[in-house]
Amino acid sequence: MTTALIVCGALAREVLALRERHGWDADVLGVPALLHNTPGRIPDAVHKRIREARDRYARVVVVYGDCGTGGELDRLLAAEGVERISGPHCYEMYAGADSFATLMAAELGTFFLTDYMVRSFEHLVIEGLGLDRHPELRGDYFGNYRRCVYLAQTESDVLREKAIWCAAQIGLPLEIRQTGYGELERRIEALLVVEC
């Protein structure tokens, strides 16, 4: 039996790439990223994946931030005896704790994009928030933001151009920072190395 990495769908592509890079003996089990629009449902979805994995894997590790669950995810994981990588959300993981704190200190009203968010912007933001049907809600959702920061995992001209489009859709100036996998890679690796 191997390790099950229960992964937020917004991190799945990156975790799969990291698994290949490092040769981790782990299967990646996704949880839908769209749950970020209803974070109260994240713990139940993760719990379901844990139950599915328990009989098939020697170890279960959760690759997820708190992502707005208000600590409910960590309470569930403590009760289940399951570890999760540290961090409140993927933005902090990609940027790194210190850089993320600096970004937030400079401008609390920052909307973040990642490669996943850029690829899925229409589905997650435009459709997910109903802006395709009610564009007048854009100000309600994004009126308190002052900038958009794209934390890029890959160097892709296509994604950079789309990030520019995404920021324009929500009426924010864009800043692009090339982060790669940031601390996400180190945090997963630290948990998996402990097992060896």
N, C-alpha and C positions, 0 to 999 in steps of 0.2 A: 504494500500500500504506500501511497505517496502523500504529499501535502495537498490540501485543497486551499486555494486562495479564493476567498469569496470577495469579489471585486465589484465596486461601483461601476456601472456600465460606462460612465464618463472616463474611467481609467483603464478599461479593458484592453484597448489597442496598445496602450503604452506598457501595461503589465505583460501582455503577450510578447511584445518586442524585448522586454527585459528578461523574460524567462528564456527566450532564445539566446540572447546575448550571454547570459550567465550559465545556461544549461541547468537551470533549477529543475529538480524533480518535483514538479507541481502541476496540478490541473487548475485552470482558471474557470471559476463559476461566476457568471455575471448576475447582477441585480439591476433592474431597469433604471437608467439614469433619469428618466422622466419623473421618478419619485421625488426629485428635488423640488418639484412644484408642489408637492404635498409631503413635506419631510416627516410628519407624524406617522406616515406609513412605512418609513425606512426600516425601523427596528423589526416589525413583523416580517417584512420581506427578507431581511438578513436572517432572522430566526428560522424561517422556512428553509433557507439554503443550508443553515447549520444542521438542521434535522436531516435533510437529505444527504449531507456529507458524512455524518457521524459514523455510519456503518461501513462506508467505502474507503475512508481515508484514515491514516494514522494520526494526522494532525490537521487542524483547521486554523487558518489565519485569515483575519478580515482586513482587507485593504480598502479602507473607507475613512473619511473624516467624520466628525460629528454631524456635519452638514445640516445644521438646524434642528436636530432632534432634541435639543435642550438637555443633553446628557442621557436620554433614554437608551440610545444605542450602547453606551458604555455600561449602563446598569444591566442591560440584557447580557452583554458579553461577560461581565463579571459573574453573573448568575450561571452562565453556561461554561465558565472556565475557558473562554476563548480570547486569544490576544488579537489586538488590532494595532496597526501602525499608528504612530503618534501624529497628531495634527488635527486642527479644527476642520479643514477642507482642503481640496486639491490646490487651490490658489497658493496657500501657505506652503504646501508641500513642494510645488514647482518653483516658487520664488525663493524658498528657504526662509526660515523663521526670521532672521535678522532683516533680510531684504523686504520681506512682506511687512514687517513692523515699520520699516522706513517708508515704504509706499503708503501705508495707511496714515502715518504721522504727517506726511506731506499733503495728503488729500483723502479725508475720510470718505468723501463722496466718489469713490472709484468703483466702476463696474468692470469686472474682469472677464476676459475671454481666455480660453485655452484652445488647443488644436481641436479638441472634441466640440467645444462650444461653437467654434467657427464653422466646422463641418455641419453641425446640427442646428444652426441658429434659426432657420426657418421653422423647423419642427418644435424646438424647445421654447423659443422666445416669441416668434411671430404668431405661430399657431397656438402654442402652449399657453400663452398669456391672452390669447384672443385678439391680438392686434390686427390680424388679417380681417376680422369681422368688425372690430371697433378701434380703428386707428386713433381715435380721439383719446384713448386711454394711455397713449404713449407718455404724455406729461404726468399722469398720475403715477405711473410705474417708474419713470426715469427722471422726473423733475428735480429730484434732490441730488442726482449724480452730477459731477462736474467734469469727469474724464472717463475714458475707457482705456484700460491697459490690457494688451494682448501678451500673455505669457506663452511664448511659442516653444513647443517641444521640438519641432522639426524646422528645418530651413526650407521653406516652400514658398515660391513666388505666388503660386495659386492661392495658398492660405493667407498670405499677406494681403493680397488684393481683396479677398473675401472679407478679411478682418476690417479693412477700410470700409467696405460696403456695410458690414454689420454695425460699426460705430455710427455711420451715417443714418442708418435706419432708426437709431435711438437718439440721434441728434447730439452726439458727444465727440469731442476731439479724441484722437487715437494716439497712444504711445505703444510702441512695440519693444518688448524685451525678450531676447533669446535666452531661455532658461534651460533648454533641454529637459531632462527628467528631474533635475534639481534634487531635492532631498528625498523624493519618492523612491528613487533607486536605492539610496543608502539605507533608508528606513526599512524597506522590504528585505534587503540583503542582511541587515543586522538581525532581523527576526529569524530568517532562514538559516543563518550561520550558527545561531544559538543552538539549533536542533542538532547540528553535526557533532 
